[in-house]
Amino acid sequence: MSSKTSIAIIGCGMAGVSLARLLVDDRPSVTVTLFDKGRGLGGRMATRYTEDLEFDHGAQFFTVRGQPFEQFLKPYRSSFKEWKPAITTLSPNYKKYNRIWFEPHYVSAPRMNSLCKQIAQGLHVQLQQKILDVSGRPGRWVLESEHSLAGPFDWVISTAPAPQTQDILKVPEFNVTYDPTYALMVPIAKKTSFDAAVVRDSPLSWLAVTASKPGRGHVNQRSIVAHASTAWSAKHLNTSAEEVKAEMLHALNQLSLEGLQDELAALHLWRFARPSTVTDDSYYLDTRKQLAACGDWCRGTNVEDAFQSAYELFLAIRTQIPKPAGNLS
Ligand SMILES: Cc1cc2nc3c(=O)[nH]c(=O)nc-3n(C[C@H](O)[C@H](O)[C@H](O)COP(=O)(O)OP(=O)(O)OC[C@H]3O[C@@H](n4cnc5c(N)ncnc54)[C@H](O)[C@@H]3O)c2cc1C
């Protein structure tokens, strides 16, 4: 019988890659295979780019408040930098006023997914594999994607959003709801007086100039990412993309920015942007079935919550993994 424990992890966002790294570094007897439906790692820590332009259209920054996250990130210090933007408040109706951040805010560099890429370095990752189903039994789980089967695995852990995790693992419904966010990406020819802005009295809630982030010296042309507010995004889920784009552009132009290249604007909908209600526990774990799940939706709404959920699951699951014979540690 193999003394190795094989684990499949679905999702390569912060939760998936940090859990994989923690498990592999803790026990050489564990083999982990990561699967993601996307073309790259990082999940919602994402940058869309062309030759000249880059847009951090998902997570804007992250904070490091807890000791476990701080400790975990130490070996990856070169992949993220503190962002100290000139930050302001904009409104179509009132004068702008500057804001101050009272704690460090970090961004991955050179792109938003760089940190996850670095954490996953050397791990076995399979991209463009949308997992549709998990079948079999504990110790013999098989993952089915659109084009292939993978396995058998001793354990399967999902970090996909709660509704997808429920479907894939066939587990009882998690009491999790999500807020959507529309992200509008617009090149801008003129320098703005701010790097980031909270927006009031508008369909928009947040603007950021991606090129203002540290480690983005390679970005030739400036661009703005505008996030619509949660309420506005939810109200317009059934509106056509063209109409949403036009309304968001109109709102952006009301903020008196100069040099916006409206004709090049692109839109992205984050249907599961941030959880609005999360599970009672920090992770899901069924030790009998050897199935588990974690992600921001088990803790809160941000990158550190995703890590913390993965970290707490790691502490719980490592006690379930047999130590290889002869290992006294
Ligand atoms: C617009 C927006 C703004 C945000 N702003 C901030 C911010 O400023 N600060 C902050 O800290 N957080 C922010 N967040 C939240 C932050 O991005 C998330 O909390 C965090 O990245 C979640 O990490 P995760 O690993 O739990 O999930 P994800 O990053 O979503 O990773 C899950 C992964 O699972 C994959 N997946 C899903 N289904 C399948 C399947 N069936 N098969 C294979 N793979 C699958 C997905 O492709 C994805 O890569 C923001 C999010 C959005 C969308």
The ligand as an SDF file (V2000), in Angstrom:
LIG
                    3D

 53 58  0  0  0  0  0  0  0  0999 V2000
  -14.1710   43.1350   -7.8100 C   0  0  0  0  0  0  0  0  0  0  0  0
  -13.5110   42.5510   -6.5970 C   0  0  0  0  0  0  0  0  0  0  0  0
  -12.8090   43.3910   -5.7200 C   0  0  0  0  0  0  0  0  0  0  0  0
  -12.1810   42.8700   -4.5920 C   0  0  0  0  0  0  0  0  0  0  0  0
  -11.4190   43.6870   -3.8160 N   0  0  0  0  0  0  0  0  0  0  0  0
  -10.7040   43.1570   -2.8080 C   0  0  0  0  0  0  0  0  0  0  0  0
   -9.7670   43.9540   -2.0830 C   0  0  0  0  0  0  0  0  0  0  0  0
   -9.5320   45.1120   -2.4180 O   0  0  0  0  0  0  0  0  0  0  0  0
   -9.1030   43.3740   -1.0400 N   0  0  0  0  0  0  0  0  0  0  0  0
   -9.2820   42.0580   -0.7030 C   0  0  0  0  0  0  0  0  0  0  0  0
   -8.6100   41.5800    0.2100 O   0  0  0  0  0  0  0  0  0  0  0  0
  -10.1490   41.2740   -1.3820 N   0  0  0  0  0  0  0  0  0  0  0  0
  -10.8520   41.7880   -2.4190 C   0  0  0  0  0  0  0  0  0  0  0  0
  -11.6960   40.9960   -3.1420 N   0  0  0  0  0  0  0  0  0  0  0  0
  -11.9830   39.6470   -2.6610 C   0  0  0  0  0  0  0  0  0  0  0  0
  -10.8070   38.6890   -2.9380 C   0  0  0  0  0  0  0  0  0  0  0  0
  -10.4750   38.7430   -4.3060 O   0  0  0  0  0  0  0  0  0  0  0  0
  -11.2520   37.2860   -2.5480 C   0  0  0  0  0  0  0  0  0  0  0  0
  -11.7200   37.2890   -1.2110 O   0  0  0  0  0  0  0  0  0  0  0  0
  -10.1310   36.2440   -2.6340 C   0  0  0  0  0  0  0  0  0  0  0  0
   -9.3190   36.4660   -3.7600 O   0  0  0  0  0  0  0  0  0  0  0  0
  -10.7770   34.8790   -2.6520 C   0  0  0  0  0  0  0  0  0  0  0  0
   -9.8240   33.8520   -2.8030 O   0  0  0  0  0  0  0  0  0  0  0  0
  -10.3430   32.3360   -2.9230 P   0  0  0  0  0  0  0  0  0  0  0  0
   -9.1550   31.4840   -3.1560 O   0  0  0  0  0  0  0  0  0  0  0  0
  -11.2400   32.0230   -1.7710 O   0  0  0  0  0  0  0  0  0  0  0  0
  -11.3030   32.3360   -4.2100 O   0  0  0  0  0  0  0  0  0  0  0  0
  -10.9590   32.6320   -5.7300 P   0  0  0  0  0  0  0  0  0  0  0  0
   -9.8710   33.6110   -5.8590 O   0  0  0  0  0  0  0  0  0  0  0  0
  -12.2590   32.9520   -6.3820 O   0  0  0  0  0  0  0  0  0  0  0  0
  -10.4220   31.2270   -6.2540 O   0  0  0  0  0  0  0  0  0  0  0  0
  -11.2920   30.1760   -6.5880 C   0  0  0  0  0  0  0  0  0  0  0  0
  -10.7570   29.5120   -7.8470 C   0  0  0  0  0  0  0  0  0  0  0  0
  -11.5840   28.3810   -8.1480 O   0  0  0  0  0  0  0  0  0  0  0  0
  -11.6570   28.2590   -9.5430 C   0  0  0  0  0  0  0  0  0  0  0  0
  -12.8260   27.4370   -9.8510 N   0  0  0  0  0  0  0  0  0  0  0  0
  -14.1280   27.7280   -9.6030 C   0  0  0  0  0  0  0  0  0  0  0  0
  -14.9170   26.7070  -10.0210 N   0  0  0  0  0  0  0  0  0  0  0  0
  -14.0800   25.7680  -10.5320 C   0  0  0  0  0  0  0  0  0  0  0  0
  -14.3000   24.4860  -11.1350 C   0  0  0  0  0  0  0  0  0  0  0  0
  -15.5340   23.9620  -11.2710 N   0  0  0  0  0  0  0  0  0  0  0  0
  -13.2270   23.7740  -11.5500 N   0  0  0  0  0  0  0  0  0  0  0  0
  -11.9630   24.2830  -11.4260 C   0  0  0  0  0  0  0  0  0  0  0  0
  -11.7170   25.5040  -10.8820 N   0  0  0  0  0  0  0  0  0  0  0  0
  -12.7600   26.2130  -10.4270 C   0  0  0  0  0  0  0  0  0  0  0  0
  -11.7440   29.6910  -10.0420 C   0  0  0  0  0  0  0  0  0  0  0  0
  -11.3200   29.7860  -11.3990 O   0  0  0  0  0  0  0  0  0  0  0  0
  -10.8100   30.4170   -9.0800 C   0  0  0  0  0  0  0  0  0  0  0  0
   -9.4970   30.5320   -9.6230 O   0  0  0  0  0  0  0  0  0  0  0  0
  -12.2980   41.4810   -4.3000 C   0  0  0  0  0  0  0  0  0  0  0  0
  -12.9820   40.6470   -5.1900 C   0  0  0  0  0  0  0  0  0  0  0  0
  -13.5650   41.1740   -6.3270 C   0  0  0  0  0  0  0  0  0  0  0  0
  -14.2320   40.2420   -7.3080 C   0  0  0  0  0  0  0  0  0  0  0  0
  1  2  1  0
  2  3  1  0
  2 52  2  0
  3  4  2  0
  4  5  1  0
  4 50  1  0
  5  6  2  0
  6  7  1  0
  6 13  1  0
  7  8  2  0
  7  9  1  0
  9 10  1  0
 10 11  2  0
 10 12  1  0
 12 13  2  0
 13 14  1  0
 14 15  1  0
 14 50  1  0
 15 16  1  0
 16 17  1  0
 16 18  1  0
 18 19  1  0
 18 20  1  0
 20 21  1  0
 20 22  1  0
 22 23  1  0
 23 24  1  0
 24 25  2  0
 24 26  1  0
 24 27  1  0
 27 28  1  0
 28 29  2  0
 28 30  1  0
 28 31  1  0
 31 32  1  0
 32 33  1  0
 33 34  1  0
 33 48  1  0
 34 35  1  0
 35 36  1  0
 35 46  1  0
 36 37  1  0
 36 45  1  0
 37 38  2  0
 38 39  1  0
 39 40  1  0
 39 45  2  0
 40 41  1  0
 40 42  2  0
 42 43  1  0
 43 44  2  0
 44 45  1  0
 46 47  1  0
 46 48  1  0
 48 49  1  0
 50 51  2  0
 51 52  1  0
 52 53  1  0
M  END
$$$$
